Amino acid sequence: MDPTRHRGRTALVTGAGSGIGRATAIRLAREGADVVGCDIDEAGLEGTRRALEDAGQAADLHLADITDQAAIDRLVEQAGPRVDVLANVAGIMDHFIPLGDLDDATWDHVMDVNLTGAMRLSRAVLPVMQANHGGAIVTVASEASLHPGAAGTAYATSKHALVGLVRSVAFYYGPDGIRSNAVLPGNVETNIGTTSTPAVPWAMERAKIALAPMPPRAAQPDEIAAAISWRACDEASDVNGALLTADGGWCAA
């Protein structure tokens, strides 16, 4: 780990209260960034604060809901005059619900968090990045961006759509020095999986076809955070609009 990799940069991290978001906030702070993190889980943010202190680091952590445009605007304002890195990490699962069993409320909630939240945050930081002649947006998509059977309909659709968002931003704003890339994790040891109980048994049985090639070892959140950090750093200066799978080879099956 290079303690100077992100020195002098401000990094905004969503979902910082647990899992990949927490690991990303800690890693970027240890690599020199001034981290601004958010989550809807107050206890989770306190856990991140303690973990940062244990690592000899600190971050500016905020209770914020990324489905609320006003909260997003406040968050970007609190980050100050620079946002050099945006890590769109926050996300929720959908209990492997297939289309025929999917209600509008579940669809809307998954889309609001996984897709619209990332879109609004990316949109909000664009003027700041443009004013500073560049920046890096790294969005956490999923193995389900490639294999829809790895989740339910709402989750898989949201993660497929994130790929379009990531590449559209890369295309239109690359000339401004803004890079937009995605990291696609597979099985990761986070609470997004442990708290997701399949709601439709037959759909979960069907999903076993897609889940069968999944490597037996679950990745640790910091392994995904390392991929996010690299995508955001100057060493990846020519990487734009790209998808980095971090799934232990699942996508190769």
C-alpha positions as CSV (number, residue, x, y, z in Angstrom):
1,M,0.0,0.0,0.0
2,D,1.4,3.4,-1.1
3,P,0.7,6.1,1.6
4,T,1.2,8.8,-1.1
5,R,-0.9,7.4,-3.9
6,H,-3.9,9.7,-3.2
7,R,-2.1,12.4,-1.2
8,G,-3.7,15.9,-1.7
9,R,-6.9,14.4,-3.1
10,T,-10.4,14.5,-1.7
11,A,-12.3,11.2,-2.1
12,L,-16.1,10.9,-1.7
13,V,-17.2,7.3,-0.8
14,T,-20.8,6.1,-0.5
15,G,-21.8,3.1,1.5
16,A,-18.9,3.8,3.9
17,G,-20.7,2.3,6.9
18,S,-19.8,-1.3,6.0
19,G,-18.3,-3.8,3.6
20,I,-16.6,-2.6,0.5
21,G,-17.5,1.0,1.2
22,R,-15.9,0.9,4.6
23,A,-12.8,-0.8,3.2
24,T,-12.6,1.8,0.5
25,A,-12.8,4.7,2.9
26,I,-10.1,3.2,5.0
27,R,-7.8,2.3,2.1
28,L,-8.1,5.7,0.5
29,A,-7.4,7.4,3.8
30,R,-4.3,5.2,4.4
31,E,-3.2,6.2,0.9
32,G,-3.3,9.9,1.7
33,A,-6.7,11.0,0.6
34,D,-9.0,13.3,2.5
35,V,-12.0,11.0,2.7
36,V,-15.6,12.1,2.9
37,G,-17.9,9.1,3.5
38,C,-21.6,8.6,3.8
39,D,-24.1,5.9,4.7
40,I,-27.7,5.6,6.1
41,D,-26.4,3.4,8.9
42,E,-25.3,5.5,11.8
43,A,-24.0,2.6,13.8
44,G,-22.1,1.4,10.7
45,L,-20.5,4.8,10.3
46,E,-19.4,4.8,13.9
47,G,-17.8,1.4,13.3
48,T,-15.9,2.9,10.3
49,R,-14.8,5.8,12.4
50,R,-13.4,3.4,15.0
51,A,-11.7,1.3,12.3
52,L,-10.1,4.5,10.8
53,E,-8.8,5.5,14.3
54,D,-7.4,2.0,14.8
55,A,-5.5,2.5,11.5
56,G,-4.3,5.9,12.6
57,Q,-6.5,7.7,10.1
58,A,-9.6,9.9,10.1
59,A,-12.4,10.8,7.7
60,D,-15.4,13.2,7.5
61,L,-18.3,10.8,7.8
62,H,-21.9,11.8,7.2
63,L,-25.3,10.2,7.7
64,A,-26.8,10.7,4.3
65,D,-29.3,8.9,2.0
66,I,-28.2,8.8,-1.6
67,T,-31.8,8.5,-2.8
68,D,-32.3,12.1,-1.6
69,Q,-31.1,14.7,-4.1
70,A,-30.9,17.4,-1.3
71,A,-28.7,15.1,0.8
72,I,-26.4,14.5,-2.2
73,D,-26.1,18.2,-2.8
74,R,-25.2,18.8,0.9
75,L,-22.7,16.0,0.8
76,V,-20.9,17.4,-2.3
77,E,-20.9,20.8,-0.7
78,Q,-19.4,19.4,2.5
79,A,-16.6,17.8,0.5
80,G,-15.3,21.3,-0.3
81,P,-13.9,22.8,-3.5
82,R,-12.4,19.5,-4.7
83,V,-13.8,16.1,-5.3
84,D,-10.9,14.2,-7.0
85,V,-12.4,10.7,-6.5
86,L,-16.0,9.5,-6.3
87,A,-16.4,5.9,-5.3
88,N,-20.0,4.8,-5.9
89,V,-20.2,1.8,-3.6
90,A,-23.6,1.9,-1.9
91,G,-25.9,-0.8,-3.1
92,I,-28.7,-3.3,-2.0
93,M,-29.7,-6.7,-3.1
94,D,-33.2,-7.8,-4.2
95,H,-33.7,-11.3,-2.6
96,F,-33.4,-13.1,-6.0
97,I,-36.9,-12.0,-7.0
98,P,-37.7,-12.8,-10.6
99,L,-39.9,-10.5,-12.8
100,G,-43.2,-12.3,-12.3
101,D,-42.9,-11.9,-8.5
102,L,-41.5,-8.4,-8.5
103,D,-43.5,-5.5,-7.1
104,D,-43.1,-1.9,-8.0
105,A,-41.9,-0.9,-4.6
106,T,-39.0,-3.3,-4.6
107,W,-38.0,-2.4,-8.2
108,D,-38.1,1.4,-7.4
109,H,-36.1,1.0,-4.2
110,V,-33.4,-1.1,-5.8
111,M,-33.2,1.3,-8.8
112,D,-33.1,4.3,-6.5
113,V,-30.2,3.1,-4.5
114,N,-28.1,1.1,-7.0
115,L,-28.6,3.2,-10.2
116,T,-30.3,6.6,-9.6
117,G,-28.1,7.3,-6.5
118,A,-24.9,6.6,-8.5
119,M,-26.2,8.7,-11.4
120,R,-27.1,11.7,-9.2
121,L,-23.8,11.6,-7.3
122,S,-21.8,11.4,-10.5
123,R,-23.8,14.3,-11.9
124,A,-23.3,16.3,-8.8
125,V,-19.5,16.0,-8.8
126,L,-19.1,16.7,-12.5
127,P,-19.0,20.5,-12.3
128,V,-16.5,20.3,-9.4
129,M,-14.2,17.9,-11.4
130,Q,-14.5,20.0,-14.5
131,A,-13.5,23.1,-12.6
132,N,-10.5,21.3,-11.3
133,H,-9.6,19.8,-14.8
134,G,-10.2,16.2,-14.0
135,G,-11.2,13.5,-11.6
136,A,-12.0,9.8,-11.3
137,I,-15.4,8.2,-10.8
138,V,-15.3,4.5,-9.8
139,T,-18.6,2.7,-9.6
140,V,-19.2,-0.7,-8.1
141,A,-21.2,-2.8,-10.5
142,S,-21.4,-6.6,-10.1
143,E,-20.9,-10.0,-11.5
144,A,-24.6,-9.6,-12.1
145,S,-23.7,-6.9,-14.7
146,L,-22.5,-9.9,-16.8
147,H,-24.6,-12.8,-15.6
148,P,-28.2,-11.8,-14.7
149,G,-28.8,-15.2,-13.0
150,A,-26.4,-14.1,-10.2
151,A,-29.3,-12.0,-8.7
152,G,-32.9,-11.1,-9.1
153,T,-34.4,-9.0,-11.9
154,A,-34.2,-5.6,-10.2
155,Y,-30.6,-6.0,-9.0
156,A,-29.3,-7.5,-12.3
157,T,-31.1,-4.8,-14.3
158,S,-29.6,-2.0,-12.0
159,K,-26.1,-3.4,-12.4
160,H,-26.4,-3.8,-16.1
161,A,-27.6,-0.2,-16.3
162,L,-24.6,1.0,-14.3
163,V,-22.3,-0.2,-17.0
164,G,-24.1,2.1,-19.5
165,L,-23.9,5.0,-17.0
166,V,-20.1,4.4,-16.5
167,R,-19.3,4.2,-20.2
168,S,-21.5,7.2,-21.1
169,V,-19.8,9.4,-18.5
170,A,-16.4,8.2,-19.8
171,F,-17.3,9.0,-23.4
172,Y,-18.8,12.5,-22.8
173,Y,-16.4,13.7,-20.1
174,G,-13.1,12.0,-20.9
175,P,-12.1,15.2,-22.8
176,D,-12.4,17.1,-19.5
177,G,-10.0,14.8,-17.8
178,I,-12.7,12.9,-16.0
179,R,-12.3,9.1,-16.0
180,S,-15.2,6.8,-15.3
181,N,-14.7,3.1,-14.7
182,A,-16.4,0.2,-13.0
183,V,-15.3,-2.6,-10.7
184,L,-17.4,-5.8,-10.9
185,P,-17.1,-7.9,-7.7
186,G,-18.3,-11.5,-7.4
187,N,-18.7,-13.2,-4.1
188,V,-17.5,-10.8,-1.3
189,E,-17.8,-11.3,2.4
190,T,-20.1,-8.4,3.2
191,N,-23.5,-7.9,4.8
192,I,-25.2,-7.4,1.4
193,G,-25.0,-11.2,1.0
194,T,-25.5,-12.3,4.5
195,T,-28.6,-10.2,5.0
196,S,-30.3,-11.2,1.7
197,T,-32.6,-14.1,2.3
198,P,-34.1,-15.6,-1.0
199,A,-37.7,-14.6,-1.2
200,V,-38.7,-17.0,-4.1
201,P,-37.4,-20.5,-3.6
202,W,-37.8,-21.7,-7.2
203,A,-35.9,-18.7,-8.5
204,M,-33.0,-19.4,-6.1
205,E,-32.9,-23.0,-7.4
206,R,-32.8,-21.7,-11.0
207,A,-30.1,-19.2,-10.0
208,K,-27.8,-22.1,-8.9
209,I,-27.0,-22.6,-12.6
210,A,-25.4,-19.2,-12.7
211,L,-23.9,-19.5,-9.2
212,A,-22.3,-22.9,-9.8
213,P,-19.0,-21.6,-11.2
214,M,-18.6,-19.1,-8.4
215,P,-15.2,-19.6,-6.7
216,P,-15.5,-21.2,-3.2
217,R,-13.5,-18.4,-1.5
218,A,-15.3,-15.2,-0.9
219,A,-13.2,-12.1,-1.5
220,Q,-12.5,-9.8,1.4
221,P,-13.8,-6.2,1.1
222,D,-10.3,-4.8,1.1
223,E,-9.5,-6.8,-2.1
224,I,-12.2,-4.9,-3.9
225,A,-11.2,-1.6,-2.3
226,A,-7.7,-2.2,-3.7
227,A,-9.2,-2.4,-7.2
228,I,-11.2,0.7,-6.6
229,S,-8.1,2.6,-5.4
230,W,-6.1,1.6,-8.5
231,R,-8.9,2.6,-10.9
232,A,-8.9,6.0,-9.2
233,C,-5.1,6.7,-9.1
234,D,-2.8,8.2,-11.7
235,E,-1.3,4.8,-12.5
236,A,-4.6,4.1,-14.3
237,S,-4.6,7.5,-16.1
238,D,-5.3,5.9,-19.5
239,V,-8.1,3.6,-18.2
240,N,-11.5,5.0,-19.0
241,G,-14.9,3.4,-19.6
242,A,-13.5,0.1,-18.6
243,L,-14.9,-2.8,-16.5
244,L,-12.6,-4.6,-14.1
245,T,-14.0,-7.9,-12.9
246,A,-12.8,-8.9,-9.4
247,D,-14.6,-12.2,-9.1
248,G,-11.9,-14.8,-8.7
249,G,-12.5,-16.0,-12.3
250,W,-16.2,-16.5,-12.0
251,C,-16.8,-14.6,-15.3
252,A,-14.5,-16.9,-17.1
253,A,-16.7,-19.9,-16.5
